[in-house]
Amino acid sequence: MKTWSLGENDPICLTLSADARFVQTDYSNDQIWELGWWGTEVPAIWLQSSYGRRTQSIHIFPAFTYGGVTRQDPQTFVEPVTLRRIWPNLAVLAFTPFEELRVRAEYFIPDSLAVMGRFTLDNLTALPQVVNLRLSAYLQPGEQANPMGLAEFNGVSTLSGQAGNIYPVVMLSGDARKVPAAYPSLQVAATIAPGGSKTWVWVHTAAVEQERSFERGRELIQIPWESTLSRIEMVNANMLSIETGDPDWDAILWMTQKELLRGFVGPTVHNSRPGLVNRRGIDDGYARSKDGKDYTGPWGGISTAATVYLARQVLPIAPDLVKDLLRNILRTQNSAGELDWAPGLGGQRAGYQALPLLATLAWDYYLWTEDEGFLAEVFPGLFSFYESWFIKLHDRDEDGFPEWDHVIQSDLESRPIFNRFYPWAQGFNVAQAEAVDLAVYLYREGQALIAMAQLVDREAITALIQERVVELARRVEDTWSEKRSTFQHVDRDSHRSHTGLQLLKRRGKSKSKLDRDIEPPSKLLLRLKGDPEKGKKLKVTIVSEGARKRQRTETITYRKFQSFWDWSTCTTEKLNHHVKKISVEGIDEKMTMEIVIPDLEREDISLLLPLWAGWMDAARARSLVQDTVMNPDAYWRQSGLSVVPATDKAYAEDDREDLRSVRMSYNSLIGIGMVEHGFRTEAGQLFQKLMLLVGNVLKRDKQFFERYHADESRGLGMGGNFQGSIPLDLFLAILGVRFISPTKLWVSPGHPFPWPVKIEWQGVSVSCEQSRVQIQFPDGQRVIVEGEGGRFIEQLDAPADPPATPEK
């Protein structure tokens, strides 16, 4: 297992939590900790938490006394603190506070209600040395908080306090005693023999009863450390130990895996298997309800898109957890086959149809495991889910090209055409559009189902699915713009895209005679600015002509508008070939009504997804990659691919910087599409942008972010969000490696990175050079793979020796 030597200025993330692969974590009371040695008011090596905001913070930190000198501040140490090992629930630090004394500090999260550690002090001299270890706990006040103080339980000295409804207790082995210090502290002393060492164990527990905290601490302080560490190492042998030519890359790729595994919580009373949360930081993990159903935000349910992105990253290291995710989601299926968009572990439901990527995920799981039994188990539910997208509820014109129900459902609500929350956006009703991204997802989903059906003896239904995917591909291809080298969203009813045009903009009530032809025919978008409470009597009357040139009147009242702060929008239901006149009534002079032909040619990153779908011919793929994806004046920005091209008029106007952001999930899919179309070098360039970005952020902020600024190295949105982790699936696709078992893998020589890359996993070692791949299996057998193209490499069992004969 890899040993690190990472310091404060390296790309590290030191949040620790109970590991759902070892214990059942407590969804409603999950105490999460962060380790560090910089930037706090108490200079020390600190371990901190807020118990999910039940207190401001609790800090636990050591100090060391030798030769009458006490050192607590790492800045005074002879050698700096370095991170030596880290997993989701355990970290190991090494440092030298005195020339004569070296320390190894281990921090372990055994369950949701406890944290513990071990300090091992080595005497580096040829003489016996007397040393003291002091452990302090500083509880800053919060709800119902009592500060830490000395408490004795059955003759054992502890530190104890209260934070909300829990009672923290800190214990230190070795007959610890209270000692006068600036903070509540326990201290032990020992004489260490020349060249010898001394070890002390400490425990912190925080149960809802003080006596239970003490009893649990007394149990944990007796655990066998070495066997516990061995078990952690064994389970984490599934993690990819990656060595590149860049130490920062190695650290980032490891921190990504560590954080992804920390994202799993449970099981719960509503889910029999662990599930994902969006973030698991020191301020998370506490719900007032016992089942956690009152959680919102990062713990209240995770979207399908986020689930699929994170699951794809977890597949190489913990495929069983991906099975759990799919089973949890399938539990939400209704009689129509629909699945919930963001089911929470506490039974929360979003009420939207899930994004169609779940069969795709199941097929990805099979590619990494070749587990046909699981495909047979989930195929019926996934096929029903796929078909549910083509009922009239989601395919309103029943033409085989479904529509989103809500812009949030697409997981890209900031796209300028459909967003209705900000002045730079239009607010066109996404349910009245046929969006490229939905078609791509359904195409890829259909292809996954066809492949699955052939393995699970359900080939009879493949013809139906094939008809659907062919039609979806054709319809998206029809939206291609040669002039702009991109695909386009289209109107649901006209099946065409068009530029925007303002028809009128008036304050207060008005009557306007327009007599304007509209080509191509279009719906109208109404945008009302002002206090929604003053618009309740609004009535807009539109007199127009349809395709048959018959005059008609459409009346729109305020109840048809969707409002957010001082913006309200509404899209008309009918296509207009000619608009005669428009009247606006029922609003005062402080409100402004704007009526426009919506601009469906405004671009967003989802229009690049056909590259990932897999149907594009080589010429069109080349045009999309070279002219659009890699255009530095459009999507190809300093930090990666931006949500909208820099040419969009709102790119510089977005105060929240949603548009000027890099989303890892989209960068991953598009990058993989580039690899699949032969643009492996270009995908490598994209990945290098992402690594430079995340490396700078981790060095500074020590955490991933929900998204990142496209033109600067900084995070945006929620800090600690697992969706901001580096796309491991993109890295492995570019590298050309897929592990199936320790004796079987898929490789493709010819990666574009500037140095060799070595990966170790479950005893197999893969060394990837630019022109060849060398594989060493667990038994020592070596295989060298050269040449272009991907292939499977499998180590077959050696034939048994023939039975011995008298002659032999």
GIHUQUI-V962559 format. One record per residue. N is the residue number from 1. RES is the residue in one small letter. SS is DSSP state (alpha for helix, beta for strand, coil for the rest). PHI is phi in whole degrees, -180 to 180 (NA if undefined). Layout:
N/RES/SS/PHI
N/RES/SS/PHI
This chain:
1/m/coil/NA
2/k/coil/-67
3/t/coil/-106
4/w/coil/-101
5/s/coil/-145
6/l/beta/-109
7/g/coil/-111
8/e/coil/-59
9/n/coil/-96
10/d/coil/-94
11/p/coil/-77
12/i/coil/-128
13/c/coil/-140
14/l/coil/-112
15/t/beta/-81
16/l/beta/-127
17/s/coil/-157
18/a/coil/-61
19/d/coil/-99
20/a/coil/-66
21/r/coil/-78
22/f/coil/-108
23/v/coil/-137
24/q/coil/-81
25/t/coil/-76
26/d/coil/-95
27/y/coil/-63
28/s/coil/-94
29/n/beta/-147
30/d/coil/-113
31/q/coil/-90
32/i/coil/-118
33/w/beta/-128
34/e/beta/-129
35/l/beta/-110
36/g/beta/-175
37/w/coil/-148
38/w/coil/-151
39/g/coil/66
40/t/coil/-121
41/e/coil/-69
42/v/coil/-105
43/p/coil/-70
44/a/coil/-172
45/i/coil/-86
46/w/beta/-111
47/l/beta/-123
48/q/beta/-131
49/s/beta/-155
50/s/coil/-121
51/y/coil/54
52/g/coil/71
53/r/coil/71
54/r/coil/-83
55/t/coil/-149
56/q/coil/-62
57/s/beta/-175
58/i/beta/-125
59/h/beta/-118
60/i/beta/-120
61/f/beta/-153
62/p/beta/-102
63/a/beta/-144
64/f/beta/-130
65/t/beta/-119
66/y/beta/-148
67/g/coil/60
68/g/coil/80
69/v/beta/-112
70/t/beta/-108
71/r/beta/-125
72/q/coil/-124
73/d/coil/-77
74/p/alpha/-58
75/q/alpha/-67
76/t/alpha/-95
77/f/coil/-72
78/v/coil/-68
79/e/beta/-125
80/p/beta/-71
81/v/beta/-73
82/t/beta/-131
83/l/beta/-85
84/r/beta/-101
85/r/beta/-148
86/i/beta/-156
87/w/beta/-133
88/p/coil/-57
89/n/coil/-118
90/l/beta/-152
91/a/beta/-138
92/v/beta/-127
93/l/beta/-113
94/a/beta/-134
95/f/beta/-164
96/t/beta/-130
97/p/beta/-70
98/f/beta/-133
99/e/coil/-59
100/e/coil/-92
101/l/beta/-137
102/r/beta/-113
103/v/beta/-126
104/r/beta/-116
105/a/beta/-116
106/e/beta/-114
107/y/beta/-127
108/f/beta/-136
109/i/beta/-106
110/p/beta/-78
111/d/beta/-161
112/s/coil/-70
113/l/coil/-112
114/a/beta/-147
115/v/beta/-144
116/m/beta/-146
117/g/beta/-156
118/r/beta/-143
119/f/beta/-109
120/t/beta/-115
121/l/beta/-107
122/d/beta/-106
123/n/beta/-84
124/l/coil/-91
125/t/coil/-106
126/a/coil/-96
127/l/coil/-127
128/p/coil/-63
129/q/beta/-132
130/v/beta/-94
131/v/beta/-131
132/n/beta/-122
133/l/beta/-116
134/r/beta/-114
135/l/beta/-120
136/s/beta/-114
137/a/beta/-135
138/y/beta/-118
139/l/beta/-103
140/q/beta/-82
141/p/coil/-66
142/g/coil/-158
143/e/coil/-66
144/q/coil/50
145/a/coil/-96
146/n/beta/-117
147/p/beta/-65
148/m/beta/-66
149/g/beta/-154
150/l/beta/-70
151/a/beta/-144
152/e/beta/-111
153/f/beta/-125
154/n/coil/53
155/g/coil/82
156/v/beta/-100
157/s/beta/-77
158/t/beta/-137
159/l/beta/-108
160/s/beta/-143
161/g/beta/-161
162/q/beta/-142
163/a/beta/-138
164/g/coil/65
165/n/coil/-101
166/i/beta/-125
167/y/beta/-125
168/p/beta/-67
169/v/beta/-134
170/v/beta/-116
171/m/beta/-125
172/l/beta/-135
173/s/coil/-70
174/g/coil/90
175/d/coil/58
176/a/coil/-67
177/r/beta/-133
178/k/beta/-65
179/v/coil/-136
180/p/coil/-63
181/a/coil/-161
182/a/coil/-66
183/y/coil/-130
184/p/coil/-54
185/s/beta/-145
186/l/beta/-117
187/q/beta/-139
188/v/beta/-130
189/a/beta/-137
190/a/beta/-161
191/t/beta/-103
192/i/beta/-101
193/a/coil/-66
194/p/coil/-55
195/g/coil/69
196/g/coil/-95
197/s/beta/-147
198/k/beta/-139
199/t/beta/-124
200/w/beta/-126
201/v/beta/-112
202/w/beta/-129
203/v/beta/-140
204/h/beta/-122
205/t/beta/-130
206/a/beta/-145
207/a/beta/-96
208/v/coil/-81
209/e/coil/-131
210/q/alpha/-62
211/e/alpha/-64
212/r/alpha/-68
213/s/alpha/-60
214/f/alpha/-66
215/e/alpha/-63
216/r/alpha/-67
217/g/alpha/-62
218/r/alpha/-65
219/e/alpha/-68
220/l/alpha/-70
221/i/coil/-68
222/q/coil/-99
223/i/coil/-65
224/p/coil/-76
225/w/alpha/-62
226/e/alpha/-65
227/s/alpha/-70
228/t/alpha/-65
229/l/alpha/-63
230/s/alpha/-63
231/r/alpha/-65
232/i/alpha/-62
233/e/alpha/-62
234/m/alpha/-65
235/v/alpha/-65
236/n/alpha/-84
237/a/alpha/-64
238/n/alpha/-75
239/m/coil/-72
240/l/coil/-85
241/s/beta/-90
242/i/beta/-113
243/e/beta/-120
244/t/coil/-113
245/g/coil/-84
246/d/coil/-130
247/p/alpha/-58
248/d/alpha/-63
249/w/alpha/-60
250/d/alpha/-58
251/a/alpha/-67
252/i/alpha/-62
253/l/alpha/-67
254/w/alpha/-73
255/m/alpha/-61
256/t/alpha/-60
257/q/alpha/-64
258/k/alpha/-61
259/e/alpha/-70
260/l/alpha/-59
261/l/alpha/-69
262/r/alpha/-71
263/g/coil/-73
264/f/beta/-95
265/v/beta/-134
266/g/coil/111
267/p/coil/-67
268/t/coil/-131
269/v/coil/-67
270/h/coil/-100
271/n/coil/-138
272/s/coil/-78
273/r/coil/-132
274/p/coil/-61
275/g/beta/-134
276/l/beta/-100
277/v/coil/-119
278/n/coil/-77
279/r/beta/-152
280/r/coil/-141
281/g/coil/-110
282/i/coil/-66
283/d/coil/-95
284/d/coil/-104
285/g/coil/100
286/y/beta/-122
287/a/coil/-122
288/r/coil/-75
289/s/coil/-85
290/k/coil/-69
291/d/coil/-99
292/g/coil/78
293/k/coil/-70
294/d/coil/-84
295/y/coil/-64
296/t/coil/-129
297/g/alpha/66
298/p/alpha/-65
299/w/alpha/-109
300/g/coil/-93
301/g/coil/131
302/i/coil/-114
303/s/coil/-63
304/t/alpha/-59
305/a/alpha/-61
306/a/alpha/-66
307/t/alpha/-59
308/v/alpha/-67
309/y/alpha/-60
310/l/alpha/-67
311/a/alpha/-63
312/r/alpha/-64
313/q/alpha/-77
314/v/alpha/-79
315/l/coil/-48
316/p/coil/-67
317/i/coil/-116
318/a/coil/-154
319/p/alpha/-61
320/d/alpha/-63
321/l/alpha/-67
322/v/alpha/-68
323/k/alpha/-58
324/d/alpha/-60
325/l/alpha/-61
326/l/alpha/-64
327/r/alpha/-64
328/n/alpha/-60
329/i/alpha/-67
330/l/alpha/-64
331/r/coil/-67
332/t/coil/-89
333/q/coil/-67
334/n/coil/-100
335/s/coil/-67
336/a/coil/-86
337/g/coil/93
338/e/coil/-73
339/l/coil/-122
340/d/beta/-76
341/w/coil/-69
342/a/coil/-149
343/p/coil/-69
344/g/coil/-96
345/l/coil/-71
346/g/coil/-97
347/g/coil/90
348/q/coil/-67
349/r/coil/-135
350/a/coil/-83
351/g/coil/89
352/y/coil/-103
353/q/beta/-69
354/a/coil/-64
355/l/coil/-67
356/p/coil/-80
357/l/coil/-138
358/l/alpha/-81
359/a/alpha/-66
360/t/alpha/-60
361/l/alpha/-65
362/a/alpha/-62
363/w/alpha/-69
364/d/alpha/-60
365/y/alpha/-58
366/y/alpha/-63
367/l/alpha/-61
368/w/alpha/-90
369/t/alpha/-127
370/e/coil/56
371/d/coil/-91
372/e/alpha/-69
373/g/alpha/-60
374/f/alpha/-68
375/l/alpha/-59
376/a/alpha/-62
377/e/alpha/-67
378/v/alpha/-97
379/f/alpha/-57
380/p/alpha/-57
381/g/alpha/-67
382/l/alpha/-70
383/f/alpha/-67
384/s/alpha/-62
385/f/alpha/-63
386/y/alpha/-60
387/e/alpha/-66
388/s/alpha/-65
389/w/coil/-70
390/f/coil/-103
391/i/coil/-78
392/k/coil/-61
393/l/coil/-60
394/h/coil/-114
395/d/coil/-118
396/r/coil/-64
397/d/coil/-99
398/e/coil/50
399/d/coil/-109
400/g/coil/85
401/f/coil/-127
402/p/coil/-64
403/e/coil/-125
404/w/coil/-65
405/d/coil/-90
406/h/coil/-152
407/v/alpha/-63
408/i/alpha/-63
409/q/alpha/-58
410/s/alpha/-76
411/d/coil/66
412/l/coil/-144
413/e/coil/-72
414/s/coil/-85
415/r/coil/-65
416/p/coil/-62
417/i/coil/-66
418/f/coil/-105
419/n/coil/-64
420/r/coil/-120
421/f/coil/-102
422/y/coil/-134
423/p/coil/-60
424/w/coil/-77
425/a/coil/-100
426/q/coil/-91
427/g/coil/87
428/f/coil/-64
429/n/coil/-66
430/v/alpha/-65
431/a/alpha/-71
432/q/alpha/-103
433/a/beta/-125
434/e/beta/-106
435/a/coil/-93
436/v/alpha/-60
437/d/alpha/-63
438/l/alpha/-63
439/a/alpha/-63
440/v/alpha/-63
441/y/alpha/-61
442/l/alpha/-68
443/y/alpha/-65
444/r/alpha/-64
445/e/alpha/-63
446/g/alpha/-64
447/q/alpha/-64
448/a/alpha/-65
449/l/alpha/-65
450/i/alpha/-62
451/a/alpha/-64
452/m/alpha/-66
453/a/alpha/-60
454/q/alpha/-70
455/l/alpha/-91
456/v/coil/-111
457/d/coil/60
458/r/coil/-126
459/e/alpha/-65
460/a/alpha/-62
461/i/alpha/-95
462/t/alpha/-67
463/a/alpha/-63
464/l/alpha/-62
465/i/alpha/-65
466/q/alpha/-62
467/e/alpha/-59
468/r/alpha/-66
469/v/alpha/-70
470/v/alpha/-64
471/e/alpha/-66
472/l/alpha/-62
473/a/alpha/-64
474/r/alpha/-63
475/r/alpha/-66
476/v/alpha/-70
477/e/alpha/-59
478/d/coil/-66
479/t/coil/-89
480/w/coil/-63
481/s/beta/-108
482/e/coil/-63
483/k/coil/-64
484/r/coil/-106
485/s/coil/52
486/t/beta/-157
487/f/coil/-88
488/q/coil/-141
489/h/coil/-71
490/v/beta/-130
491/d/beta/-66
492/r/coil/-61
493/d/coil/-97
494/s/coil/-89
495/h/coil/59
496/r/coil/-133
497/s/coil/-105
498/h/coil/-159
499/t/coil/-79
500/g/coil/-86
501/l/beta/-157
502/q/beta/-81
503/l/beta/-92
504/l/beta/-160
505/k/beta/-148
506/r/beta/-136
507/r/beta/-96
508/g/coil/70
509/k/coil/-73
510/s/beta/-161
511/k/beta/-134
512/s/beta/-130
513/k/beta/-99
514/l/beta/-108
515/d/beta/48
516/r/beta/-120
517/d/beta/-77
518/i/beta/-125
519/e/beta/-138
520/p/beta/-71
521/p/beta/-56
522/s/beta/-147
523/k/coil/-77
524/l/beta/-112
525/l/beta/-112
526/l/beta/-105
527/r/beta/-128
528/l/beta/-110
529/k/beta/-111
530/g/coil/145
531/d/coil/-62
532/p/alpha/-58
533/e/alpha/-64
534/k/alpha/-93
535/g/alpha/-112
536/k/coil/-65
537/k/coil/-98
538/l/coil/-60
539/k/beta/-143
540/v/beta/-111
541/t/beta/-116
542/i/beta/-116
543/v/beta/-103
544/s/beta/-149
545/e/beta/-125
546/g/coil/-95
547/a/coil/-63
548/r/coil/-92
549/k/coil/62
550/r/coil/-92
551/q/beta/-71
552/r/beta/-144
553/t/beta/-126
554/e/beta/-117
555/t/beta/-109
556/i/beta/-124
557/t/beta/-105
558/y/alpha/-64
559/r/alpha/-64
560/k/alpha/-86
561/f/coil/-86
562/q/beta/-110
563/s/beta/-117
564/f/beta/-148
565/w/coil/51
566/d/coil/-102
567/w/beta/-120
568/s/beta/-132
569/t/beta/-132
570/c/beta/-153
571/t/beta/-108
572/t/coil/-68
573/e/coil/-85
574/k/coil/-105
575/l/coil/-77
576/n/beta/-114
577/h/beta/-94
578/h/beta/-153
579/v/beta/-106
580/k/beta/-89
581/k/beta/-155
582/i/beta/-137
583/s/beta/-124
584/v/beta/-124
585/e/beta/-133
586/g/coil/88
587/i/coil/-126
588/d/coil/-88
589/e/coil/-72
590/k/coil/-85
591/m/coil/-102
592/t/beta/-117
593/m/beta/-109
594/e/beta/-119
595/i/beta/-123
596/v/beta/-135
597/i/beta/-82
598/p/coil/-64
599/d/coil/-92
600/l/coil/-86
601/e/coil/-95
602/r/coil/-67
603/e/coil/-101
604/d/coil/-151
605/i/alpha/-64
606/s/alpha/-65
607/l/alpha/-72
608/l/alpha/-90
609/l/coil/-65
610/p/alpha/-56
611/l/alpha/-62
612/w/alpha/-86
613/a/alpha/-61
614/g/coil/107
615/w/coil/-100
616/m/coil/-72
617/d/coil/-79
618/a/alpha/-63
619/a/alpha/-66
620/r/alpha/-69
621/a/alpha/-61
622/r/alpha/-63
623/s/alpha/-63
624/l/alpha/-65
625/v/alpha/-70
626/q/alpha/-77
627/d/alpha/-92
628/t/alpha/-120
629/v/alpha/-58
630/m/coil/-98
631/n/coil/-80
632/p/coil/-66
633/d/coil/-90
634/a/coil/-122
635/y/coil/-87
636/w/beta/-78
637/r/beta/-104
638/q/coil/-56
639/s/coil/-98
640/g/beta/144
641/l/beta/-90
642/s/beta/-82
643/v/coil/-62
644/v/coil/-128
645/p/coil/-68
646/a/coil/-65
647/t/coil/-77
648/d/coil/-67
649/k/coil/-63
650/a/coil/-95
651/y/coil/-56
652/a/coil/-90
653/e/coil/-95
654/d/coil/-74
655/d/coil/-65
656/r/coil/-83
657/e/coil/64
658/d/coil/-64
659/l/coil/-74
660/r/coil/-91
661/s/beta/-120
662/v/beta/-108
663/r/coil/-105
664/m/alpha/-63
665/s/alpha/-63
666/y/alpha/-72
667/n/alpha/-62
668/s/alpha/-66
669/l/alpha/-63
670/i/alpha/-69
671/g/alpha/-63
672/i/alpha/-66
673/g/alpha/-61
674/m/alpha/-63
675/v/alpha/-61
676/e/alpha/-67
677/h/coil/-98
678/g/coil/92
679/f/coil/-100
680/r/alpha/-69
681/t/alpha/-64
682/e/alpha/-66
683/a/alpha/-64
684/g/alpha/-63
685/q/alpha/-66
686/l/alpha/-62
687/f/alpha/-64
688/q/alpha/-64
689/k/alpha/-61
690/l/alpha/-64
691/m/alpha/-68
692/l/alpha/-63
693/l/alpha/-60
694/v/alpha/-68
695/g/alpha/-60
696/n/alpha/-64
697/v/alpha/-69
698/l/alpha/-64
699/k/alpha/-63
700/r/alpha/-88
701/d/alpha/-106
702/k/coil/61
703/q/coil/-161
704/f/coil/-80
705/f/beta/-127
706/e/beta/-54
707/r/beta/-155
708/y/beta/-137
709/h/beta/-72
710/a/coil/-71
711/d/coil/-116
712/e/coil/-142
713/s/coil/-88
714/r/coil/-153
715/g/beta/-83
716/l/beta/-131
717/g/beta/74
718/m/beta/-72
719/g/beta/-74
720/g/coil/81
721/n/beta/-73
722/f/alpha/-67
723/q/alpha/-66
724/g/alpha/-90
725/s/coil/-71
726/i/coil/-62
727/p/coil/-71
728/l/alpha/-63
729/d/alpha/-65
730/l/alpha/-68
731/f/alpha/-59
732/l/alpha/-69
733/a/alpha/-66
734/i/alpha/-67
735/l/alpha/-66
736/g/coil/86
737/v/beta/-138
738/r/beta/-141
739/f/beta/-86
740/i/beta/-114
741/s/beta/-156
742/p/coil/-63
743/t/coil/-118
744/k/beta/-147
745/l/beta/-154
746/w/beta/-115
747/v/beta/-136
748/s/beta/-140
749/p/coil/-62
750/g/coil/105
751/h/coil/-68
752/p/coil/-96
753/f/coil/-69
754/p/coil/-78
755/w/coil/-147
756/p/coil/-63
757/v/beta/-126
758/k/beta/-117
759/i/beta/-126
760/e/beta/-116
761/w/beta/-153
762/q/coil/49
763/g/coil/90
764/v/beta/-96
765/s/beta/-120
766/v/beta/-124
767/s/beta/-108
768/c/beta/-104
769/e/coil/-103
770/q/coil/-64
771/s/coil/-116
772/r/beta/-155
773/v/beta/-127
774/q/beta/-110
775/i/beta/-116
776/q/beta/-120
777/f/coil/-79
778/p/coil/-56
779/d/coil/-86
780/g/coil/99
781/q/coil/-65
782/r/beta/-114
783/v/beta/-136
784/i/beta/-113
785/v/beta/-116
786/e/beta/-131
787/g/coil/96
788/e/coil/-86
789/g/coil/94
790/g/beta/-88
791/r/beta/-157
792/f/beta/-86
793/i/beta/-122
794/e/beta/-130
795/q/coil/-90
796/l/coil/-85
797/d/coil/-62
798/a/coil/-68
799/p/coil/-63
800/a/coil/-68
801/d/coil/-64
802/p/coil/-65
803/p/coil/-62
804/a/coil/-67
805/t/coil/-119
806/p/coil/-57
807/e/coil/-68
808/k/coil/-106
